[in-house]
Amino acid sequence: MDTNTSPEDLQRITLAVEDARLSLRVPRSVERLYRDAGEELTSTLRIYRYKYPNRSEVPTIGYLAMAAIDIATRYKQVHTALEARKQTLTPRLVEINEELEALIRQARQLIDDPPTSSR
C-alpha cells in the first residue's frame, strides 16, 4: 500500500481469511483489489488444506506459507510474461510511432504548401 495516501482517501475494510477477520485501512481506489486478494488467499489456502489434510503434518503457518508461495509464484509468472510481451512490442510500437510522425509531417506539409493545380 502507498504510504503517502492521505487518511481521508483511506477506507476501513474487513477481510475474512480462514478463521481470521482482518481489519485494514486501504485506499478507496483499490478496495476491490484487496477484497479480491483476500478471496484469492482464502481459495488458495482451501486448496492446500485439501491437498494436505493431515493437520498434524502441516502447521497452520505452513498452509499460509504454501499459499503465499503459490500466489507469489503466479504473480512472478504474470510479471515475467508481461515483461516479455513489452520487450517484443516496444520495438514495433517505436516503428509505428515513427511512421505516424512521418505521415503527420507529410500532412502538415500538404496543408501548409498545397499543390498548385494546373488548368
N, CA, C and O atoms as a GROMACS GRO file, in nm:
protein
  476
    1MET      N    1   0.084  -0.117   0.000
    1MET     CA    2   0.000   0.000   0.000
    1MET      C    3   0.089   0.123   0.000
    1MET      O    4   0.195   0.124   0.063
    2ASP      N    5   0.046   0.226  -0.070
    2ASP     CA    6   0.118   0.352  -0.077
    2ASP      C    7   0.110   0.422   0.058
    2ASP      O    8   0.001   0.449   0.108
    3THR      N    9   0.224   0.452   0.116
    3THR     CA   10   0.226   0.517   0.248
    3THR      C   11   0.195   0.665   0.240
    3THR      O   12   0.177   0.730   0.342
    4ASN      N   13   0.190   0.720   0.118
    4ASN     CA   14   0.160   0.862   0.101
    4ASN      C   15   0.011   0.890   0.087
    4ASN      O   16  -0.028   1.004   0.063
    5THR      N   17  -0.072   0.790   0.102
    5THR     CA   18  -0.216   0.808   0.089
    5THR      C   19  -0.267   0.886   0.209
    5THR      O   20  -0.238   0.853   0.324
    6SER      N   21  -0.344   0.989   0.180
    6SER     CA   22  -0.397   1.070   0.290
    6SER      C   23  -0.505   0.993   0.366
    6SER      O   24  -0.574   0.909   0.307
    7PRO      N   25  -0.521   1.021   0.495
    7PRO     CA   26  -0.620   0.948   0.576
    7PRO      C   27  -0.762   0.956   0.521
    7PRO      O   28  -0.839   0.862   0.534
    8GLU      N   29  -0.798   1.069   0.459
    8GLU     CA   30  -0.934   1.081   0.406
    8GLU      C   31  -0.956   0.999   0.280
    8GLU      O   32  -1.070   0.977   0.240
    9ASP      N   33  -0.848   0.954   0.216
    9ASP     CA   34  -0.860   0.868   0.098
    9ASP      C   35  -0.861   0.720   0.136
    9ASP      O   36  -0.871   0.634   0.048
   10LEU      N   37  -0.849   0.691   0.265
   10LEU     CA   38  -0.847   0.552   0.311
   10LEU      C   39  -0.986   0.508   0.353
   10LEU      O   40  -1.069   0.588   0.396
   11GLN      N   41  -1.008   0.380   0.341
   11GLN     CA   42  -1.136   0.321   0.381
   11GLN      C   43  -1.106   0.198   0.466
   11GLN      O   44  -1.016   0.120   0.434
   12ARG      N   45  -1.180   0.182   0.574
   12ARG     CA   46  -1.162   0.065   0.659
   12ARG      C   47  -1.246  -0.049   0.601
   12ARG      O   48  -1.365  -0.035   0.576
   13ILE      N   49  -1.179  -0.163   0.581
   13ILE     CA   50  -1.249  -0.282   0.533
   13ILE      C   51  -1.212  -0.399   0.624
   13ILE      O   52  -1.110  -0.397   0.692
   14THR      N   53  -1.296  -0.499   0.622
   14THR     CA   54  -1.270  -0.622   0.698
   14THR      C   55  -1.268  -0.737   0.600
   14THR      O   56  -1.362  -0.758   0.522
   15LEU      N   57  -1.160  -0.813   0.605
   15LEU     CA   58  -1.146  -0.930   0.519
   15LEU      C   59  -1.150  -1.055   0.606
   15LEU      O   60  -1.086  -1.060   0.711
   16ALA      N   61  -1.223  -1.154   0.562
   16ALA     CA   62  -1.226  -1.283   0.632
   16ALA      C   63  -1.133  -1.378   0.558
   16ALA      O   64  -1.158  -1.414   0.442
   17VAL      N   65  -1.027  -1.417   0.626
   17VAL     CA   66  -0.932  -1.513   0.570
   17VAL      C   67  -0.921  -1.627   0.670
   17VAL      O   68  -0.872  -1.610   0.781
   18GLU      N   69  -0.969  -1.745   0.625
   18GLU     CA   70  -0.974  -1.859   0.716
   18GLU      C   71  -1.061  -1.822   0.837
   18GLU      O   72  -1.175  -1.778   0.821
   19ASP      N   73  -1.008  -1.839   0.956
   19ASP     CA   74  -1.084  -1.806   1.077
   19ASP      C   75  -1.056  -1.665   1.125
   19ASP      O   76  -1.113  -1.621   1.225
   20ALA      N   77  -0.971  -1.594   1.056
   20ALA     CA   78  -0.933  -1.459   1.099
   20ALA      C   79  -1.014  -1.353   1.026
   20ALA      O   80  -1.045  -1.366   0.908
   21ARG      N   81  -1.048  -1.249   1.101
   21ARG     CA   82  -1.110  -1.132   1.041
   21ARG      C   83  -1.007  -1.020   1.050
   21ARG      O   84  -0.969  -0.977   1.159
   22LEU      N   85  -0.963  -0.975   0.935
   22LEU     CA   86  -0.858  -0.874   0.928
   22LEU      C   87  -0.919  -0.738   0.899
   22LEU      O   88  -0.990  -0.721   0.800
   23SER      N   89  -0.890  -0.643   0.983
   23SER     CA   90  -0.939  -0.507   0.964
   23SER      C   91  -0.824  -0.424   0.907
   23SER      O   92  -0.718  -0.411   0.968
   24LEU      N   93  -0.848  -0.368   0.790
   24LEU     CA   94  -0.744  -0.292   0.720
   24LEU      C   95  -0.794  -0.154   0.680
   24LEU      O   96  -0.914  -0.133   0.662
   25ARG      N   97  -0.702  -0.062   0.667
   25ARG     CA   98  -0.731   0.069   0.607
   25ARG      C   99  -0.661   0.068   0.472
   25ARG      O  100  -0.539   0.056   0.464
   26VAL      N  101  -0.740   0.079   0.366
   26VAL     CA  102  -0.686   0.071   0.230
   26VAL      C  103  -0.733   0.192   0.149
   26VAL      O  104  -0.838   0.249   0.178
   27PRO      N  105  -0.656   0.230   0.047
   27PRO     CA  106  -0.703   0.338  -0.041
   27PRO      C  107  -0.835   0.298  -0.107
   27PRO      O  108  -0.851   0.186  -0.154
   28ARG      N  109  -0.928   0.391  -0.109
   28ARG     CA  110  -1.059   0.364  -0.169
   28ARG      C  111  -1.047   0.314  -0.313
   28ARG      O  112  -1.125   0.230  -0.356
   29SER      N  113  -0.950   0.367  -0.385
   29SER     CA  114  -0.936   0.334  -0.527
   29SER      C  115  -0.898   0.188  -0.553
   29SER      O  116  -0.917   0.137  -0.663
   30VAL      N  117  -0.843   0.121  -0.452
   30VAL     CA  118  -0.801  -0.018  -0.471
   30VAL      C  119  -0.870  -0.114  -0.374
   30VAL      O  120  -0.823  -0.226  -0.352
   31GLU      N  121  -0.980  -0.071  -0.317
   31GLU     CA  122  -1.054  -0.156  -0.223
   31GLU      C  123  -1.088  -0.291  -0.286
   31GLU      O  124  -1.068  -0.395  -0.223
   32ARG      N  125  -1.138  -0.291  -0.409
   32ARG     CA  126  -1.177  -0.414  -0.476
   32ARG      C  127  -1.058  -0.509  -0.489
   32ARG      O  128  -1.073  -0.630  -0.475
   33LEU      N  129  -0.939  -0.454  -0.517
   33LEU     CA  130  -0.820  -0.539  -0.530
   33LEU      C  131  -0.790  -0.610  -0.398
   33LEU      O  132  -0.755  -0.728  -0.397
   34TYR      N  133  -0.804  -0.540  -0.288
   34TYR     CA  134  -0.780  -0.600  -0.157
   34TYR      C  135  -0.882  -0.710  -0.128
   34TYR      O  136  -0.848  -0.816  -0.077
   35ARG      N  137  -1.007  -0.682  -0.160
   35ARG     CA  138  -1.112  -0.784  -0.136
   35ARG      C  139  -1.087  -0.908  -0.224
   35ARG      O  140  -1.101  -1.021  -0.178
   36ASP      N  141  -1.051  -0.884  -0.350
   36ASP     CA  142  -1.021  -0.996  -0.439
   36ASP      C  143  -0.899  -1.074  -0.390
   36ASP      O  144  -0.897  -1.197  -0.398
   37ALA      N  145  -0.799  -1.003  -0.339
   37ALA     CA  146  -0.679  -1.069  -0.287
   37ALA      C  147  -0.714  -1.155  -0.166
   37ALA      O  148  -0.662  -1.266  -0.152
   38GLY      N  149  -0.801  -1.105  -0.080
   38GLY     CA  150  -0.844  -1.184   0.035
   38GLY      C  151  -0.916  -1.311  -0.008
   38GLY      O  152  -0.894  -1.418   0.049
   39GLU      N  153  -1.001  -1.299  -0.109
   39GLU     CA  154  -1.072  -1.416  -0.162
   39GLU      C  155  -0.974  -1.514  -0.226
   39GLU      O  156  -0.988  -1.635  -0.210
   40GLU      N  157  -0.875  -1.462  -0.298
   40GLU     CA  158  -0.775  -1.549  -0.361
   40GLU      C  159  -0.693  -1.623  -0.256
   40GLU      O  160  -0.665  -1.742  -0.271
   41LEU      N  161  -0.656  -1.554  -0.150
   41LEU     CA  162  -0.580  -1.618  -0.042
   41LEU      C  163  -0.662  -1.728   0.023
   41LEU      O  164  -0.612  -1.838   0.047
   42THR      N  165  -0.788  -1.698   0.053
   42THR     CA  166  -0.876  -1.798   0.114
   42THR      C  167  -0.893  -1.920   0.023
   42THR      O  168  -0.888  -2.033   0.069
   43SER      N  169  -0.912  -1.895  -0.106
   43SER     CA  170  -0.928  -2.004  -0.202
   43SER      C  171  -0.801  -2.089  -0.211
   43SER      O  172  -0.809  -2.212  -0.215
   44THR      N  173  -0.686  -2.024  -0.214
   44THR     CA  174  -0.560  -2.097  -0.225
   44THR      C  175  -0.533  -2.176  -0.097
   44THR      O  176  -0.485  -2.289  -0.103
   45LEU      N  177  -0.563  -2.117   0.018
   45LEU     CA  178  -0.549  -2.191   0.145
   45LEU      C  179  -0.637  -2.314   0.146
   45LEU      O  180  -0.594  -2.420   0.191
   46ARG      N  181  -0.759  -2.302   0.095
   46ARG     CA  182  -0.852  -2.414   0.090
   46ARG      C  183  -0.795  -2.528   0.003
   46ARG      O  184  -0.807  -2.645   0.037
   47ILE      N  185  -0.733  -2.490  -0.108
   47ILE     CA  186  -0.673  -2.590  -0.197
   47ILE      C  187  -0.564  -2.667  -0.124
   47ILE      O  188  -0.558  -2.790  -0.132
   48TYR      N  189  -0.475  -2.595  -0.053
   48TYR     CA  190  -0.366  -2.663   0.016
   48TYR      C  191  -0.414  -2.745   0.135
   48TYR      O  192  -0.356  -2.849   0.165
   49ARG      N  193  -0.519  -2.701   0.202
   49ARG     CA  194  -0.576  -2.782   0.311
   49ARG      C  195  -0.635  -2.911   0.256
   49ARG      O  196  -0.629  -3.016   0.320
   50TYR      N  197  -0.693  -2.903   0.136
   50TYR     CA  198  -0.748  -3.023   0.072
   50TYR      C  199  -0.636  -3.117   0.028
   50TYR      O  200  -0.647  -3.239   0.045
   51LYS      N  201  -0.528  -3.061  -0.029
   51LYS     CA  202  -0.416  -3.144  -0.076
   51LYS      C  203  -0.342  -3.210   0.040
   51LYS      O  204  -0.295  -3.323   0.028
   52TYR      N  205  -0.333  -3.140   0.151
   52TYR     CA  206  -0.260  -3.188   0.268
   52TYR      C  207  -0.353  -3.186   0.389
   52TYR      O  208  -0.343  -3.097   0.474
   53PRO      N  209  -0.445  -3.282   0.397
   53PRO     CA  210  -0.549  -3.278   0.501
   53PRO      C  211  -0.500  -3.310   0.643
   53PRO      O  212  -0.567  -3.275   0.740
   54ASN      N  213  -0.386  -3.374   0.657
   54ASN     CA  214  -0.338  -3.412   0.789
   54ASN      C  215  -0.273  -3.291   0.856
   54ASN      O  216  -0.156  -3.260   0.834
   55ARG      N  217  -0.351  -3.224   0.939
   55ARG     CA  218  -0.303  -3.102   1.003
   55ARG      C  219  -0.191  -3.125   1.103
   55ARG      O  220  -0.123  -3.032   1.145
   56SER      N  221  -0.172  -3.250   1.142
   56SER     CA  222  -0.061  -3.278   1.235
   56SER      C  223   0.073  -3.272   1.161
   56SER      O  224   0.178  -3.253   1.223
   57GLU      N  225   0.069  -3.288   1.028
   57GLU     CA  226   0.192  -3.281   0.949
   57GLU      C  227   0.222  -3.140   0.899
   57GLU      O  228   0.337  -3.106   0.872
   58VAL      N  229   0.118  -3.060   0.886
   58VAL     CA  230   0.136  -2.924   0.834
   58VAL      C  231   0.075  -2.826   0.935
   58VAL      O  232  -0.046  -2.826   0.954
   59PRO      N  233   0.158  -2.745   0.999
   59PRO     CA  234   0.102  -2.647   1.092
   59PRO      C  235   0.026  -2.539   1.016
   59PRO      O  236   0.044  -2.523   0.895
   60THR      N  237  -0.057  -2.466   1.085
   60THR     CA  238  -0.138  -2.360   1.023
   60THR      C  239  -0.050  -2.263   0.945
   60THR      O  240  -0.085  -2.224   0.834
   61ILE      N  241   0.062  -2.225   1.001
   61ILE     CA  242   0.152  -2.132   0.933
   61ILE      C  243   0.207  -2.196   0.805
   61ILE      O  244   0.242  -2.124   0.711
   62GLY      N  245   0.216  -2.328   0.802
   62GLY     CA  246   0.263  -2.398   0.682
   62GLY      C  247   0.167  -2.380   0.566
   62GLY      O  248   0.210  -2.356   0.453
   63TYR      N  249   0.036  -2.390   0.592
   63TYR     CA  250  -0.063  -2.368   0.488
   63TYR      C  251  -0.053  -2.225   0.436
   63TYR      O  252  -0.059  -2.201   0.316
   64LEU      N  253  -0.038  -2.132   0.527
   64LEU     CA  254  -0.027  -1.992   0.488
   64LEU      C  255   0.099  -1.969   0.404
   64LEU      O  256   0.096  -1.896   0.305
   65ALA      N  257   0.210  -2.032   0.444
   65ALA     CA  258   0.334  -2.019   0.368
   65ALA      C  259   0.318  -2.079   0.228
   65ALA      O  260   0.363  -2.020   0.130
   66MET      N  261   0.254  -2.196   0.218
   66MET     CA  262   0.233  -2.260   0.088
   66MET      C  263   0.148  -2.170  -0.002
   66MET      O  264   0.178  -2.151  -0.120
   67ALA      N  265   0.042  -2.115   0.055
   67ALA     CA  266  -0.046  -2.028  -0.023
   67ALA      C  267   0.029  -1.902  -0.068
   67ALA      O  268   0.014  -1.858  -0.181
   68ALA      N  269   0.110  -1.845   0.022
   68ALA     CA  270   0.186  -1.725  -0.013
   68ALA      C  271   0.285  -1.754  -0.126
   68ALA      O  272   0.299  -1.674  -0.218
   69ILE      N  273   0.353  -1.869  -0.118
   69ILE     CA  274   0.449  -1.905  -0.223
   69ILE      C  275   0.376  -1.929  -0.355
   69ILE      O  276   0.424  -1.887  -0.460
   70ASP      N  277   0.262  -1.996  -0.349
   70ASP     CA  278   0.183  -2.022  -0.469
   70ASP      C  279   0.142  -1.891  -0.535
   70ASP      O  280   0.160  -1.874  -0.655
   71ILE      N  281   0.086  -1.800  -0.458
   71ILE     CA  282   0.039  -1.672  -0.512
   71ILE      C  283   0.156  -1.588  -0.563
   71ILE      O  284   0.147  -1.526  -0.669
   72ALA      N  285   0.267  -1.587  -0.488
   72ALA     CA  286   0.384  -1.512  -0.532
   72ALA      C  287   0.441  -1.569  -0.661
   72ALA      O  288   0.486  -1.494  -0.748
   73THR      N  289   0.439  -1.701  -0.676
   73THR     CA  290   0.488  -1.764  -0.798
   73THR      C  291   0.400  -1.726  -0.917
   73THR      O  292   0.451  -1.694  -1.024
   74ARG      N  293   0.269  -1.730  -0.897
   74ARG     CA  294   0.178  -1.689  -1.005
   74ARG      C  295   0.201  -1.543  -1.042
   74ARG      O  296   0.198  -1.507  -1.160
   75TYR      N  297   0.222  -1.459  -0.942
   75TYR     CA  298   0.249  -1.317  -0.967
   75TYR      C  299   0.375  -1.302  -1.052
   75TYR      O  300   0.377  -1.227  -1.149
   76LYS      N  301   0.481  -1.375  -1.013
   76LYS     CA  302   0.608  -1.367  -1.087
   76LYS      C  303   0.590  -1.416  -1.230
   76LYS      O  304   0.647  -1.358  -1.323
   77GLN      N  305   0.511  -1.521  -1.251
   77GLN     CA  306   0.487  -1.572  -1.386
   77GLN      C  307   0.418  -1.467  -1.471
   77GLN      O  308   0.457  -1.444  -1.586
   78VAL      N  309   0.317  -1.403  -1.416
   78VAL     CA  310   0.244  -1.300  -1.490
   78VAL      C  311   0.336  -1.181  -1.518
   78VAL      O  312   0.336  -1.126  -1.628
   79HIS      N  313   0.413  -1.142  -1.418
   79HIS     CA  314   0.505  -1.029  -1.434
   79HIS      C  315   0.610  -1.059  -1.540
   79HIS      O  316   0.640  -0.973  -1.623
   80THR      N  317   0.666  -1.178  -1.540
   80THR     CA  318   0.766  -1.218  -1.639
   80THR      C  319   0.705  -1.220  -1.779
   80THR      O  320   0.768  -1.174  -1.874
   81ALA      N  321   0.584  -1.273  -1.791
   81ALA     CA  322   0.517  -1.277  -1.921
   81ALA      C  323   0.489  -1.135  -1.971
   81ALA      O  324   0.504  -1.108  -2.090
   82LEU      N  325   0.450  -1.047  -1.882
   82LEU     CA  326   0.424  -0.907  -1.920
   82LEU      C  327   0.552  -0.840  -1.967
   82LEU      O  328   0.551  -0.768  -2.067
   83GLU      N  329   0.661  -0.862  -1.896
   83GLU     CA  330   0.789  -0.804  -1.937
   83GLU      C  331   0.832  -0.857  -2.073
   83GLU      O  332   0.882  -0.780  -2.157
   84ALA      N  333   0.814  -0.986  -2.097
   84ALA     CA  334   0.850  -1.044  -2.226
   84ALA      C  335   0.765  -0.983  -2.337
   84ALA      O  336   0.814  -0.954  -2.446
   85ARG      N  337   0.638  -0.965  -2.308
   85ARG     CA  338   0.546  -0.904  -2.406
   85ARG      C  339   0.587  -0.761  -2.437
   85ARG      O  340   0.584  -0.718  -2.553
   86LYS      N  341   0.626  -0.687  -2.333
   86LYS     CA  342   0.671  -0.549  -2.354
   86LYS      C  343   0.797  -0.546  -2.440
   86LYS      O  344   0.812  -0.459  -2.526
   87GLN      N  345   0.887  -0.642  -2.417
   87GLN     CA  346   1.011  -0.647  -2.494
   87GLN      C  347   0.984  -0.671  -2.643
   87GLN      O  348   1.054  -0.617  -2.728
   88THR      N  349   0.882  -0.751  -2.673
   88THR     CA  350   0.852  -0.777  -2.813
   88THR      C  351   0.769  -0.665  -2.876
   88THR      O  352   0.780  -0.639  -2.995
   89LEU      N  353   0.687  -0.598  -2.796
   89LEU     CA  354   0.601  -0.493  -2.851
   89LEU      C  355   0.670  -0.358  -2.863
   89LEU      O  356   0.637  -0.281  -2.953
   90THR      N  357   0.764  -0.327  -2.776
   90THR     CA  358   0.826  -0.195  -2.775
   90THR      C  359   0.890  -0.159  -2.910
   90THR      O  360   0.864  -0.050  -2.961
   91PRO      N  361   0.973  -0.246  -2.969
   91PRO     CA  362   1.031  -0.208  -3.099
   91PRO      C  363   0.925  -0.182  -3.206
   91PRO      O  364   0.938  -0.090  -3.287
   92ARG      N  365   0.821  -0.263  -3.206
   92ARG     CA  366   0.714  -0.244  -3.306
   92ARG      C  367   0.641  -0.112  -3.281
   92ARG      O  368   0.608  -0.042  -3.377
   93LEU      N  369   0.615  -0.078  -3.156
   93LEU     CA  370   0.549   0.048  -3.125
   93LEU      C  371   0.636   0.167  -3.164
   93LEU      O  372   0.584   0.268  -3.213
   94VAL      N  373   0.765   0.157  -3.144
   94VAL     CA  374   0.857   0.264  -3.186
   94VAL      C  375   0.848   0.282  -3.337
   94VAL      O  376   0.841   0.394  -3.387
   95GLU      N  377   0.850   0.171  -3.410
   95GLU     CA  378   0.841   0.175  -3.556
   95GLU      C  379   0.711   0.239  -3.603
   95GLU      O  380   0.711   0.324  -3.691
   96ILE      N  381   0.600   0.197  -3.543
   96ILE     CA  382   0.469   0.251  -3.580
   96ILE      C  383   0.462   0.400  -3.548
   96ILE      O  384   0.409   0.479  -3.627
   97ASN      N  385   0.517   0.439  -3.433
   97ASN     CA  386   0.517   0.580  -3.393
   97ASN      C  387   0.597   0.665  -3.494
   97ASN      O  388   0.555   0.775  -3.530
   98GLU      N  389   0.711   0.613  -3.539
   98GLU     CA  390   0.792   0.686  -3.638
   98GLU      C  391   0.716   0.701  -3.769
   98GLU      O  392   0.722   0.806  -3.833
   99GLU      N  393   0.645   0.596  -3.810
   99GLU     CA  394   0.565   0.602  -3.932
   99GLU      C  395   0.453   0.705  -3.919
   99GLU      O  396   0.425   0.780  -4.013
  100LEU      N  397   0.388   0.708  -3.804
  100LEU     CA  398   0.282   0.806  -3.781
  100LEU      C  399   0.336   0.949  -3.784
  100LEU      O  400   0.275   1.038  -3.842
  101GLU      N  401   0.452   0.969  -3.721
  101GLU     CA  402   0.512   1.102  -3.723
  101GLU      C  403   0.545   1.146  -3.865
  101GLU      O  404   0.527   1.263  -3.899
  102ALA      N  405   0.593   1.054  -3.947
  102ALA     CA  406   0.624   1.086  -4.087
  102ALA      C  407   0.495   1.123  -4.162
  102ALA      O  408   0.494   1.218  -4.240
  103LEU      N  409   0.388   1.049  -4.138
  103LEU     CA  410   0.260   1.080  -4.204
  103LEU      C  411   0.206   1.216  -4.159
  103LEU      O  412   0.152   1.291  -4.240
  104ILE      N  413   0.222   1.247  -4.031
  104ILE     CA  414   0.176   1.377  -3.981
  104ILE      C  415   0.257   1.489  -4.045
  104ILE      O  416   0.202   1.592  -4.083
  105ARG      N  417   0.390   1.469  -4.057
  105ARG     CA  418   0.473   1.570  -4.123
  105ARG      C  419   0.429   1.591  -4.268
  105ARG      O  420   0.420   1.704  -4.315
  106GLN      N  421   0.401   1.482  -4.337
  106GLN     CA  422   0.356   1.493  -4.476
  106GLN      C  423   0.222   1.566  -4.485
  106GLN      O  424   0.202   1.650  -4.572
  107ALA      N  425   0.131   1.534  -4.394
  107ALA     CA  426   0.001   1.600  -4.394
  107ALA      C  427   0.015   1.749  -4.367
  107ALA      O  428  -0.051   1.831  -4.431
  108ARG      N  429   0.100   1.785  -4.272
  108ARG     CA  430   0.123   1.927  -4.241
  108ARG      C  431   0.184   2.000  -4.361
  108ARG      O  432   0.148   2.114  -4.391
  109GLN      N  433   0.275   1.933  -4.429
  109GLN     CA  434   0.338   1.994  -4.545
  109GLN      C  435   0.235   2.017  -4.655
  109GLN      O  436   0.237   2.120  -4.722
  110LEU      N  437   0.145   1.921  -4.673
  110LEU     CA  438   0.039   1.938  -4.774
  110LEU      C  439  -0.056   2.051  -4.736
  110LEU      O  440  -0.105   2.122  -4.823
  111ILE      N  441  -0.082   2.067  -4.608
  111ILE     CA  442  -0.171   2.174  -4.562
  111ILE      C  443  -0.102   2.309  -4.578
  111ILE      O  444  -0.162   2.405  -4.625
  112ASP      N  445   0.024   2.315  -4.540
  112ASP     CA  446   0.099   2.441  -4.545
  112ASP      C  447   0.134   2.481  -4.689
  112ASP      O  448   0.132   2.600  -4.722
  113ASP      N  449   0.167   2.385  -4.773
  113ASP     CA  450   0.207   2.409  -4.911
  113ASP      C  451   0.121   2.325  -5.004
  113ASP      O  452   0.169   2.226  -5.060
  114PRO      N  453  -0.005   2.362  -5.022
  114PRO     CA  454  -0.090   2.278  -5.108
  114PRO      C  455  -0.036   2.277  -5.251
  114PRO      O  456   0.016   2.377  -5.300
  115PRO      N  457  -0.050   2.164  -5.317
  115PRO     CA  458  -0.004   2.159  -5.458
  115PRO      C  459  -0.090   2.253  -5.544
  115PRO      O  460  -0.212   2.262  -5.527
  116THR      N  461  -0.025   2.319  -5.633
  116THR     CA  462  -0.100   2.408  -5.721
  116THR      C  463  -0.161   2.326  -5.834
  116THR      O  464  -0.097   2.236  -5.890
  117SER      N  465  -0.283   2.358  -5.864
  117SER     CA  466  -0.349   2.281  -5.971
  117SER      C  467  -0.321   2.348  -6.105
  117SER      O  468  -0.322   2.471  -6.115
  118SER      N  469  -0.298   2.269  -6.202
  118SER     CA  470  -0.272   2.323  -6.337
  118SER      C  471  -0.403   2.320  -6.416
  118SER      O  472  -0.473   2.219  -6.418
  119ARG      N  473  -0.434   2.432  -6.478
  119ARG     CA  474  -0.559   2.440  -6.556
  119ARG      C  475  -0.532   2.459  -6.701
  119ARG      O  476  -0.626   2.468  -6.780
   0.00000   0.00000   0.00000
